[in-house]
Amino acid sequence: MSVPPAPSDELLRSILGSVKTIALVGASPKPHRPSNRVMRFLMDKGYHVIPINPGLAGGEINGEKVYETLTDIPDTIDMVDIFRHPDAVGEIVDAAITLAPDKGIRVIWMQLDVIAPEAAARADDAGLTVVMDHCPKIEYERLM
């Protein structure tokens, strides 16, 4: 499986500087898990992070209500940050593409080791900006 070229620092800065609301798919309530650490970091930097975890829907992670799916979020969403196995990414991306016009989704961000070229191509074809195999926390610390 080929990995697309790394996004430019300019693109990453633009994304991190413009998004406000992030849906974090695969959020964990466990403080030691990377998804939880990234969520807390982004919240500390002023982003509104909405956790998605079907098994915890209706509860809270880091003080934010957990939703089962992207569809359930009542707010607009600038970016979908995916902390799931690559096999699960296609369904998430397809939902984001469908919801993008109504929810304002502009960016699909796949975490480190989350590589799904086919899903990325579909999102790109739909006009969404795609970042794959990167972490917004790491990129924020490096660029902002």
ROVEX-726973 format. One record per atom (N, C-alpha, C): y negated, z negated, x; residue in three letters; residue number from 0; atom name. Coordinates in Angstrom, 1 decimal. Layout:
N
ATOM     yy     zz     xx   r   k  a
ATOM      Y      Z      X ALA NUM CA
...
END
This chain:
144
ATOM     yy     zz     xx   r   k  a
ATOM    1.2    0.0    0.9 MET   0  N
ATOM    0.0    0.0    0.0 MET   0 CA
ATOM   -1.2    0.0    0.9 MET   0  C
ATOM   -2.1    0.9    0.7 SER   1  N
ATOM   -3.3    1.0    1.5 SER   1 CA
ATOM   -4.4    0.1    1.0 SER   1  C
ATOM   -5.2   -0.4    1.9 VAL   2  N
ATOM   -6.3   -1.2    1.5 VAL   2 CA
ATOM   -7.6   -0.4    1.7 VAL   2  C
ATOM   -8.5   -0.4    0.6 PRO   3  N
ATOM   -9.7    0.4    0.8 PRO   3 CA
ATOM  -10.6   -0.1    1.9 PRO   3  C
ATOM  -11.5    0.7    2.4 PRO   4  N
ATOM  -12.4    0.2    3.4 PRO   4 CA
ATOM  -13.2   -1.0    3.0 PRO   4  C
ATOM  -13.5   -1.9    3.9 ALA   5  N
ATOM  -14.3   -3.1    3.6 ALA   5 CA
ATOM  -15.6   -2.7    3.0 ALA   5  C
ATOM  -16.1   -3.5    2.1 PRO   6  N
ATOM  -17.4   -3.2    1.5 PRO   6 CA
ATOM  -18.5   -3.6    2.6 PRO   6  C
ATOM  -19.6   -2.9    2.5 SER   7  N
ATOM  -20.7   -3.2    3.5 SER   7 CA
ATOM  -21.3   -4.5    3.2 SER   7  C
ATOM  -21.9   -5.1    4.3 ASP   8  N
ATOM  -22.6   -6.4    4.1 ASP   8 CA
ATOM  -23.7   -6.2    3.1 ASP   8  C
ATOM  -24.3   -5.0    3.1 GLU   9  N
ATOM  -25.4   -4.8    2.2 GLU   9 CA
ATOM  -24.9   -4.9    0.7 GLU   9  C
ATOM  -23.8   -4.3    0.5 LEU  10  N
ATOM  -23.2   -4.4   -0.9 LEU  10 CA
ATOM  -22.9   -5.8   -1.3 LEU  10  C
ATOM  -22.2   -6.5   -0.3 LEU  11  N
ATOM  -21.8   -7.9   -0.6 LEU  11 CA
ATOM  -23.1   -8.8   -0.9 LEU  11  C
ATOM  -24.1   -8.6   -0.1 ARG  12  N
ATOM  -25.4   -9.4   -0.3 ARG  12 CA
ATOM  -26.0   -9.0   -1.6 ARG  12  C
ATOM  -25.9   -7.8   -2.0 SER  13  N
ATOM  -26.5   -7.4   -3.3 SER  13 CA
ATOM  -25.7   -8.0   -4.4 SER  13  C
ATOM  -24.4   -8.0   -4.3 ILE  14  N
ATOM  -23.6   -8.7   -5.4 ILE  14 CA
ATOM  -23.9  -10.1   -5.5 ILE  14  C
ATOM  -23.8  -10.8   -4.3 LEU  15  N
ATOM  -24.0  -12.3   -4.3 LEU  15 CA
ATOM  -25.4  -12.7   -4.7 LEU  15  C
ATOM  -26.3  -11.8   -4.5 GLY  16  N
ATOM  -27.7  -12.1   -4.8 GLY  16 CA
ATOM  -28.1  -11.8   -6.2 GLY  16  C
ATOM  -27.3  -11.0   -6.9 SER  17  N
ATOM  -27.6  -10.6   -8.3 SER  17 CA
ATOM  -26.8  -11.2   -9.4 SER  17  C
ATOM  -25.5  -11.5   -9.1 VAL  18  N
ATOM  -24.7  -12.1  -10.2 VAL  18 CA
ATOM  -25.1  -13.5  -10.5 VAL  18  C
ATOM  -25.0  -13.9  -11.7 LYS  19  N
ATOM  -25.3  -15.3  -12.1 LYS  19 CA
ATOM  -24.1  -16.0  -12.7 LYS  19  C
ATOM  -23.3  -15.2  -13.5 THR  20  N
ATOM  -22.2  -15.8  -14.2 THR  20 CA
ATOM  -20.9  -15.1  -13.8 THR  20  C
ATOM  -20.0  -16.0  -13.4 ILE  21  N
ATOM  -18.7  -15.5  -12.8 ILE  21 CA
ATOM  -17.5  -16.1  -13.6 ILE  21  C
ATOM  -16.7  -15.2  -14.1 ALA  22  N
ATOM  -15.4  -15.6  -14.7 ALA  22 CA
ATOM  -14.4  -15.7  -13.6 ALA  22  C
ATOM  -13.8  -16.9  -13.4 LEU  23  N
ATOM  -12.8  -17.1  -12.3 LEU  23 CA
ATOM  -11.4  -17.1  -12.9 LEU  23  C
ATOM  -10.7  -16.0  -12.8 VAL  24  N
ATOM   -9.4  -15.9  -13.4 VAL  24 CA
ATOM   -8.3  -16.5  -12.4 VAL  24  C
ATOM   -7.6  -17.5  -12.9 GLY  25  N
ATOM   -6.6  -18.2  -12.1 GLY  25 CA
ATOM   -7.2  -19.5  -11.5 GLY  25  C
ATOM   -8.2  -20.0  -12.2 ALA  26  N
ATOM   -8.8  -21.3  -11.8 ALA  26 CA
ATOM   -7.7  -22.4  -11.9 ALA  26  C
ATOM   -7.7  -23.3  -10.9 SER  27  N
ATOM   -6.8  -24.4  -10.8 SER  27 CA
ATOM   -7.6  -25.7  -10.9 SER  27  C
ATOM   -7.1  -26.7  -11.6 PRO  28  N
ATOM   -7.7  -28.0  -11.7 PRO  28 CA
ATOM   -7.5  -28.9  -10.4 PRO  28  C
ATOM   -6.6  -28.4   -9.6 LYS  29  N
ATOM   -6.2  -29.2   -8.4 LYS  29 CA
ATOM   -7.2  -29.0   -7.3 LYS  29  C
ATOM   -7.9  -30.0   -6.9 PRO  30  N
ATOM   -9.0  -29.9   -5.9 PRO  30 CA
ATOM   -8.6  -29.3   -4.6 PRO  30  C
ATOM   -7.4  -29.4   -4.2 HIS  31  N
ATOM   -7.0  -28.8   -2.9 HIS  31 CA
ATOM   -6.7  -27.3   -3.0 HIS  31  C
ATOM   -6.6  -26.7   -4.2 ARG  32  N
ATOM   -6.3  -25.3   -4.3 ARG  32 CA
ATOM   -7.5  -24.4   -4.0 ARG  32  C
ATOM   -7.3  -23.3   -3.4 PRO  33  N
ATOM   -8.5  -22.4   -3.0 PRO  33 CA
ATOM   -9.3  -22.1   -4.2 PRO  33  C
ATOM   -8.7  -21.8   -5.4 SER  34  N
ATOM   -9.5  -21.4   -6.5 SER  34 CA
ATOM  -10.5  -22.5   -6.9 SER  34  C
ATOM  -10.0  -23.7   -6.8 ASN  35  N
ATOM  -10.9  -24.9   -7.2 ASN  35 CA
ATOM  -12.0  -25.0   -6.2 ASN  35  C
ATOM  -11.7  -24.9   -4.9 ARG  36  N
ATOM  -12.7  -25.1   -3.9 ARG  36 CA
ATOM  -13.7  -24.0   -4.0 ARG  36  C
ATOM  -13.3  -22.8   -4.2 VAL  37  N
ATOM  -14.3  -21.7   -4.3 VAL  37 CA
ATOM  -15.1  -21.9   -5.6 VAL  37  C
ATOM  -14.5  -22.3   -6.7 MET  38  N
ATOM  -15.3  -22.5   -7.9 MET  38 CA
ATOM  -16.4  -23.6   -7.7 MET  38  C
ATOM  -16.0  -24.7   -7.0 ARG  39  N
ATOM  -17.0  -25.8   -6.8 ARG  39 CA
ATOM  -18.1  -25.3   -5.9 ARG  39  C
ATOM  -17.7  -24.5   -4.8 PHE  40  N
ATOM  -18.7  -24.0   -3.9 PHE  40 CA
ATOM  -19.7  -23.1   -4.6 PHE  40  C
ATOM  -19.2  -22.2   -5.4 LEU  41  N
ATOM  -20.1  -21.2   -6.1 LEU  41 CA
ATOM  -21.0  -22.0   -7.1 LEU  41  C
ATOM  -20.4  -23.0   -7.8 MET  42  N
ATOM  -21.2  -23.8   -8.7 MET  42 CA
ATOM  -22.3  -24.5   -7.9 MET  42  C
ATOM  -22.0  -25.1   -6.8 ASP  43  N
ATOM  -23.0  -25.8   -5.9 ASP  43 CA
ATOM  -24.1  -24.8   -5.5 ASP  43  C
ATOM  -23.8  -23.5   -5.4 LYS  44  N
ATOM  -24.8  -22.5   -5.0 LYS  44 CA
ATOM  -25.6  -22.0   -6.2 LYS  44  C
ATOM  -25.3  -22.5   -7.4 GLY  45  N
ATOM  -26.1  -22.2   -8.5 GLY  45 CA
ATOM  -25.5  -21.1   -9.5 GLY  45  C
ATOM  -24.3  -20.7   -9.2 TYR  46  N
ATOM  -23.7  -19.8  -10.1 TYR  46 CA
ATOM  -23.1  -20.5  -11.3 TYR  46  C
ATOM  -23.0  -19.9  -12.5 HIS  47  N
ATOM  -22.3  -20.4  -13.6 HIS  47 CA
ATOM  -20.9  -19.9  -13.5 HIS  47  C
ATOM  -19.9  -20.7  -13.3 VAL  48  N
ATOM  -18.5  -20.2  -13.1 VAL  48 CA
ATOM  -17.7  -20.7  -14.3 VAL  48  C
ATOM  -17.1  -19.7  -14.9 ILE  49  N
ATOM  -16.3  -20.0  -16.1 ILE  49 CA
ATOM  -14.8  -19.8  -15.7 ILE  49  C
ATOM  -14.0  -20.9  -15.8 PRO  50  N
ATOM  -12.6  -20.9  -15.5 PRO  50 CA
ATOM  -11.7  -20.2  -16.5 PRO  50  C
ATOM  -10.8  -19.4  -16.1 ILE  51  N
ATOM   -9.8  -18.8  -17.0 ILE  51 CA
ATOM   -8.4  -19.2  -16.5 ILE  51  C
ATOM   -7.7  -19.9  -17.4 ASN  52  N
ATOM   -6.4  -20.3  -17.1 ASN  52 CA
ATOM   -5.7  -20.5  -18.4 ASN  52  C
ATOM   -4.8  -19.6  -18.8 PRO  53  N
ATOM   -4.1  -19.7  -20.1 PRO  53 CA
ATOM   -3.4  -21.1  -20.4 PRO  53  C
ATOM   -2.9  -21.6  -19.4 GLY  54  N
ATOM   -2.1  -22.9  -19.6 GLY  54 CA
ATOM   -3.0  -24.1  -19.8 GLY  54  C
ATOM   -4.3  -23.9  -19.5 LEU  55  N
ATOM   -5.3  -25.1  -19.6 LEU  55 CA
ATOM   -6.4  -24.8  -20.5 LEU  55  C
ATOM   -6.3  -23.7  -21.3 ALA  56  N
ATOM   -7.3  -23.3  -22.2 ALA  56 CA
ATOM   -7.7  -24.5  -23.1 ALA  56  C
ATOM   -9.0  -24.7  -23.3 GLY  57  N
ATOM   -9.6  -25.7  -24.1 GLY  57 CA
ATOM   -9.9  -27.0  -23.3 GLY  57  C
ATOM   -9.3  -27.1  -22.2 GLY  58  N
ATOM   -9.6  -28.3  -21.3 GLY  58 CA
ATOM  -10.8  -28.0  -20.4 GLY  58  C
ATOM  -10.9  -28.7  -19.3 GLU  59  N
ATOM  -12.0  -28.5  -18.4 GLU  59 CA
ATOM  -11.6  -28.5  -17.0 GLU  59  C
ATOM  -12.2  -27.7  -16.2 ILE  60  N
ATOM  -12.1  -27.7  -14.7 ILE  60 CA
ATOM  -13.5  -27.8  -14.1 ILE  60  C
ATOM  -13.7  -28.8  -13.3 ASN  61  N
ATOM  -15.0  -29.0  -12.7 ASN  61 CA
ATOM  -16.1  -29.1  -13.7 ASN  61  C
ATOM  -15.8  -29.6  -14.9 GLY  62  N
ATOM  -16.8  -29.8  -15.9 GLY  62 CA
ATOM  -17.1  -28.6  -16.8 GLY  62  C
ATOM  -16.4  -27.5  -16.5 GLU  63  N
ATOM  -16.6  -26.3  -17.3 GLU  63 CA
ATOM  -15.4  -26.1  -18.2 GLU  63  C
ATOM  -15.6  -25.6  -19.5 LYS  64  N
ATOM  -14.6  -25.4  -20.4 LYS  64 CA
ATOM  -13.7  -24.2  -19.9 LYS  64  C
ATOM  -12.4  -24.4  -20.0 VAL  65  N
ATOM  -11.4  -23.4  -19.6 VAL  65 CA
ATOM  -11.1  -22.5  -20.8 VAL  65  C
ATOM  -11.1  -21.2  -20.5 TYR  66  N
ATOM  -10.7  -20.2  -21.5 TYR  66 CA
ATOM   -9.4  -19.5  -21.2 TYR  66  C
ATOM   -8.7  -19.1  -22.2 GLU  67  N
ATOM   -7.4  -18.5  -22.1 GLU  67 CA
ATOM   -7.5  -17.1  -21.4 GLU  67  C
ATOM   -8.5  -16.3  -21.9 THR  68  N
ATOM   -8.6  -14.9  -21.4 THR  68 CA
ATOM  -10.1  -14.6  -21.3 THR  68  C
ATOM  -10.4  -13.5  -20.7 LEU  69  N
ATOM  -11.8  -13.0  -20.6 LEU  69 CA
ATOM  -12.4  -12.8  -22.0 LEU  69  C
ATOM  -11.6  -12.3  -22.9 THR  70  N
ATOM  -12.0  -12.0  -24.3 THR  70 CA
ATOM  -12.5  -13.2  -25.0 THR  70  C
ATOM  -12.0  -14.4  -24.6 ASP  71  N
ATOM  -12.4  -15.6  -25.3 ASP  71 CA
ATOM  -13.8  -16.2  -24.9 ASP  71  C
ATOM  -14.3  -15.7  -23.8 ILE  72  N
ATOM  -15.6  -16.2  -23.3 ILE  72 CA
ATOM  -16.7  -15.7  -24.2 ILE  72  C
ATOM  -17.5  -16.6  -24.7 PRO  73  N
ATOM  -18.6  -16.1  -25.6 PRO  73 CA
ATOM  -19.8  -15.6  -24.9 PRO  73  C
ATOM  -19.9  -16.0  -23.6 ASP  74  N
ATOM  -21.1  -15.6  -22.9 ASP  74 CA
ATOM  -21.0  -14.2  -22.2 ASP  74  C
ATOM  -22.1  -13.7  -21.7 THR  75  N
ATOM  -22.0  -12.5  -20.9 THR  75 CA
ATOM  -21.5  -12.9  -19.5 THR  75  C
ATOM  -20.9  -12.0  -18.8 ILE  76  N
ATOM  -20.2  -12.2  -17.5 ILE  76 CA
ATOM  -20.7  -11.1  -16.5 ILE  76  C
ATOM  -21.2  -11.5  -15.4 ASP  77  N
ATOM  -21.6  -10.5  -14.4 ASP  77 CA
ATOM  -20.5  -10.1  -13.5 ASP  77  C
ATOM  -19.6  -11.0  -13.2 MET  78  N
ATOM  -18.5  -10.7  -12.2 MET  78 CA
ATOM  -17.2  -11.4  -12.7 MET  78  C
ATOM  -16.1  -10.7  -12.4 VAL  79  N
ATOM  -14.8  -11.3  -12.7 VAL  79 CA
ATOM  -14.2  -11.5  -11.3 VAL  79  C
ATOM  -13.9  -12.8  -10.9 ASP  80  N
ATOM  -13.3  -13.1   -9.6 ASP  80 CA
ATOM  -11.8  -13.4   -9.9 ASP  80  C
ATOM  -10.9  -12.7   -9.2 ILE  81  N
ATOM   -9.5  -12.7   -9.6 ILE  81 CA
ATOM   -8.7  -13.5   -8.5 ILE  81  C
ATOM   -8.2  -14.6   -8.9 PHE  82  N
ATOM   -7.3  -15.4   -8.0 PHE  82 CA
ATOM   -5.9  -15.4   -8.6 PHE  82  C
ATOM   -5.3  -14.2   -8.7 ARG  83  N
ATOM   -4.0  -14.0   -9.3 ARG  83 CA
ATOM   -3.1  -13.1   -8.4 ARG  83  C
ATOM   -1.8  -13.1   -8.5 HIS  84  N
ATOM   -1.0  -12.2   -7.8 HIS  84 CA
ATOM   -1.3  -10.8   -8.1 HIS  84  C
ATOM   -1.2   -9.9   -7.1 PRO  85  N
ATOM   -1.6   -8.5   -7.4 PRO  85 CA
ATOM   -0.9   -7.9   -8.6 PRO  85  C
ATOM    0.3   -8.3   -8.9 ASP  86  N
ATOM    1.0   -7.7  -10.1 ASP  86 CA
ATOM    0.3   -8.0  -11.4 ASP  86  C
ATOM   -0.5   -9.1  -11.4 ALA  87  N
ATOM   -1.2   -9.4  -12.6 ALA  87 CA
ATOM   -2.6   -8.8  -12.8 ALA  87  C
ATOM   -3.1   -8.2  -11.7 VAL  88  N
ATOM   -4.5   -7.7  -11.6 VAL  88 CA
ATOM   -4.7   -6.6  -12.6 VAL  88  C
ATOM   -3.8   -5.7  -12.8 GLY  89  N
ATOM   -4.0   -4.5  -13.6 GLY  89 CA
ATOM   -4.4   -4.9  -15.0 GLY  89  C
ATOM   -3.7   -5.8  -15.6 GLU  90  N
ATOM   -4.0   -6.2  -17.0 GLU  90 CA
ATOM   -5.4   -6.9  -17.0 GLU  90  C
ATOM   -5.8   -7.7  -16.0 ILE  91  N
ATOM   -7.1   -8.3  -16.0 ILE  91 CA
ATOM   -8.2   -7.3  -15.9 ILE  91  C
ATOM   -8.0   -6.4  -15.0 VAL  92  N
ATOM   -9.0   -5.3  -14.8 VAL  92 CA
ATOM   -9.2   -4.5  -16.0 VAL  92  C
ATOM   -8.1   -4.1  -16.7 ASP  93  N
ATOM   -8.1   -3.3  -17.9 ASP  93 CA
ATOM   -8.9   -4.0  -19.0 ASP  93  C
ATOM   -8.7   -5.4  -19.1 ALA  94  N
ATOM   -9.5   -6.2  -20.1 ALA  94 CA
ATOM  -10.9   -6.2  -19.7 ALA  94  C
ATOM  -11.2   -6.3  -18.4 ALA  95  N
ATOM  -12.6   -6.3  -17.9 ALA  95 CA
ATOM  -13.3   -5.0  -18.2 ALA  95  C
ATOM  -12.6   -3.9  -18.0 ILE  96  N
ATOM  -13.2   -2.6  -18.3 ILE  96 CA
ATOM  -13.5   -2.4  -19.8 ILE  96  C
ATOM  -12.6   -2.9  -20.6 THR  97  N
ATOM  -12.8   -2.8  -22.1 THR  97 CA
ATOM  -14.0   -3.7  -22.5 THR  97  C
ATOM  -14.1   -4.8  -21.9 LEU  98  N
ATOM  -15.2   -5.8  -22.3 LEU  98 CA
ATOM  -16.5   -5.5  -21.6 LEU  98  C
ATOM  -16.5   -4.7  -20.6 ALA  99  N
ATOM  -17.7   -4.5  -19.8 ALA  99 CA
ATOM  -19.0   -4.2  -20.6 ALA  99  C
ATOM  -18.9   -3.2  -21.5 PRO 100  N
ATOM  -20.1   -2.9  -22.3 PRO 100 CA
ATOM  -20.7   -4.0  -23.1 PRO 100  C
ATOM  -19.8   -4.8  -23.7 ASP 101  N
ATOM  -20.3   -5.9  -24.5 ASP 101 CA
ATOM  -20.6   -7.2  -23.7 ASP 101  C
ATOM  -19.9   -7.4  -22.7 LYS 102  N
ATOM  -20.0   -8.7  -21.9 LYS 102 CA
ATOM  -20.9   -8.5  -20.7 LYS 102  C
ATOM  -21.3   -7.3  -20.3 GLY 103  N
ATOM  -22.2   -7.1  -19.2 GLY 103 CA
ATOM  -21.5   -7.1  -17.8 GLY 103  C
ATOM  -20.1   -7.1  -17.8 ILE 104  N
ATOM  -19.4   -7.1  -16.5 ILE 104 CA
ATOM  -19.8   -6.0  -15.7 ILE 104  C
ATOM  -20.1   -6.3  -14.4 ARG 105  N
ATOM  -20.5   -5.2  -13.4 ARG 105 CA
ATOM  -19.7   -5.2  -12.2 ARG 105  C
ATOM  -19.0   -6.4  -11.9 VAL 106  N
ATOM  -18.3   -6.5  -10.7 VAL 106 CA
ATOM  -16.9   -7.0  -10.9 VAL 106  C
ATOM  -15.9   -6.4  -10.2 ILE 107  N
ATOM  -14.5   -7.0  -10.1 ILE 107 CA
ATOM  -14.4   -7.4   -8.7 ILE 107  C
ATOM  -14.1   -8.7   -8.5 TRP 108  N
ATOM  -13.9   -9.2   -7.1 TRP 108 CA
ATOM  -12.5   -9.7   -7.0 TRP 108  C
ATOM  -11.7   -9.2   -6.1 MET 109  N
ATOM  -10.3   -9.7   -5.9 MET 109 CA
ATOM  -10.3  -10.5   -4.6 MET 109  C
ATOM   -9.7  -11.6   -4.7 GLN 110  N
ATOM   -9.7  -12.6   -3.6 GLN 110 CA
ATOM   -8.9  -12.1   -2.4 GLN 110  C
ATOM   -8.9  -12.9   -1.4 LEU 111  N
ATOM   -8.1  -12.6   -0.2 LEU 111 CA
ATOM   -6.7  -12.4   -0.6 LEU 111  C
ATOM   -6.1  -11.4    0.0 ASP 112  N
ATOM   -4.7  -11.0   -0.3 ASP 112 CA
ATOM   -4.4  -10.5   -1.7 ASP 112  C
ATOM   -5.4  -10.4   -2.5 VAL 113  N
ATOM   -5.2   -9.8   -3.8 VAL 113 CA
ATOM   -5.6   -8.3   -3.7 VAL 113  C
ATOM   -4.6   -7.5   -3.6 ILE 114  N
ATOM   -4.8   -6.1   -3.3 ILE 114 CA
ATOM   -4.1   -5.3   -4.4 ILE 114  C
ATOM   -4.9   -4.5   -5.2 ALA 115  N
ATOM   -4.4   -3.8   -6.3 ALA 115 CA
ATOM   -5.1   -2.4   -6.3 ALA 115  C
ATOM   -4.8   -1.5   -5.5 PRO 116  N
ATOM   -5.6   -0.2   -5.4 PRO 116 CA
ATOM   -5.7    0.5   -6.7 PRO 116  C
ATOM   -4.6    0.6   -7.5 GLU 117  N
ATOM   -4.6    1.3   -8.7 GLU 117 CA
ATOM   -5.6    0.7   -9.7 GLU 117  C
ATOM   -5.6   -0.6   -9.8 ALA 118  N
ATOM   -6.5   -1.3  -10.7 ALA 118 CA
ATOM   -7.9   -1.1  -10.2 ALA 118  C
ATOM   -8.1   -1.2   -8.9 ALA 119  N
ATOM   -9.4   -1.0   -8.3 ALA 119 CA
ATOM  -10.0    0.4   -8.6 ALA 119  C
ATOM   -9.1    1.4   -8.5 ALA 120  N
ATOM   -9.5    2.8   -8.8 ALA 120 CA
ATOM  -10.0    2.9  -10.3 ALA 120  C
ATOM   -9.2    2.3  -11.2 ARG 121  N
ATOM   -9.6    2.3  -12.6 ARG 121 CA
ATOM  -10.9    1.7  -12.9 ARG 121  C
ATOM  -11.2    0.5  -12.2 ALA 122  N
ATOM  -12.5   -0.2  -12.4 ALA 122 CA
ATOM  -13.6    0.7  -11.8 ALA 122  C
ATOM  -13.4    1.3  -10.6 ASP 123  N
ATOM  -14.4    2.1  -10.0 ASP 123 CA
ATOM  -14.7    3.3  -10.9 ASP 123  C
ATOM  -13.6    3.9  -11.4 ASP 124  N
ATOM  -13.8    5.1  -12.4 ASP 124 CA
ATOM  -14.6    4.7  -13.6 ASP 124  C
ATOM  -14.5    3.4  -14.0 ALA 125  N
ATOM  -15.2    2.9  -15.2 ALA 125 CA
ATOM  -16.6    2.5  -14.8 ALA 125  C
ATOM  -17.0    2.7  -13.6 GLY 126  N
ATOM  -18.4    2.4  -13.2 GLY 126 CA
ATOM  -18.6    0.9  -12.7 GLY 126  C
ATOM  -17.6    0.2  -12.5 LEU 127  N
ATOM  -17.7   -1.2  -12.0 LEU 127 CA
ATOM  -17.7   -1.2  -10.5 LEU 127  C
ATOM  -18.4   -2.1   -9.9 THR 128  N
ATOM  -18.3   -2.3   -8.5 THR 128 CA
ATOM  -17.1   -3.1   -8.2 THR 128  C
ATOM  -16.3   -2.8   -7.2 VAL 129  N
ATOM  -15.1   -3.4   -6.8 VAL 129 CA
ATOM  -15.1   -3.9   -5.4 VAL 129  C
ATOM  -14.7   -5.2   -5.2 VAL 130  N
ATOM  -14.5   -5.8   -3.9 VAL 130 CA
ATOM  -13.1   -6.3   -3.9 VAL 130  C
ATOM  -12.3   -5.9   -2.9 MET 131  N
ATOM  -10.9   -6.3   -2.9 MET 131 CA
ATOM  -10.6   -7.0   -1.5 MET 131  C
ATOM   -9.7   -8.0   -1.6 ASP 132  N
ATOM   -9.3   -8.7   -0.4 ASP 132 CA
ATOM  -10.4   -9.4    0.4 ASP 132  C
ATOM  -11.3  -10.0   -0.4 HIS 133  N
ATOM  -12.4  -10.8    0.2 HIS 133 CA
ATOM  -12.6  -12.0   -0.6 HIS 133  C
ATOM  -13.3  -13.0    0.0 CYS 134  N
ATOM  -13.6  -14.3   -0.8 CYS 134 CA
ATOM  -15.1  -14.4   -0.9 CYS 134  C
ATOM  -15.6  -14.6   -2.1 PRO 135  N
ATOM  -17.1  -14.8   -2.2 PRO 135 CA
ATOM  -17.6  -16.0   -1.5 PRO 135  C
ATOM  -16.8  -17.0   -1.4 LYS 136  N
ATOM  -17.3  -18.2   -0.6 LYS 136 CA
ATOM  -17.5  -17.9    0.9 LYS 136  C
ATOM  -16.5  -17.2    1.5 ILE 137  N
ATOM  -16.6  -16.8    2.9 ILE 137 CA
ATOM  -17.7  -15.9    3.1 ILE 137  C
ATOM  -17.9  -14.9    2.2 GLU 138  N
ATOM  -18.9  -13.9    2.3 GLU 138 CA
ATOM  -20.3  -14.6    2.1 GLU 138  C
ATOM  -20.4  -15.5    1.2 TYR 139  N
ATOM  -21.7  -16.2    1.0 TYR 139 CA
ATOM  -22.1  -17.0    2.2 TYR 139  C
ATOM  -21.1  -17.7    2.8 GLU 140  N
ATOM  -21.4  -18.5    4.0 GLU 140 CA
ATOM  -21.8  -17.6    5.2 GLU 140  C
ATOM  -21.2  -16.4    5.2 ARG 141  N
ATOM  -21.5  -15.5    6.3 ARG 141 CA
ATOM  -22.8  -14.7    6.1 ARG 141  C
ATOM  -23.2  -14.4    4.9 LEU 142  N
ATOM  -24.3  -13.5    4.7 LEU 142 CA
ATOM  -25.6  -14.1    4.1 LEU 142  C
ATOM  -25.4  -15.2    3.3 MET 143  N
ATOM  -26.6  -15.6    2.6 MET 143 CA
ATOM  -27.3  -16.8    3.2 MET 143  C
END
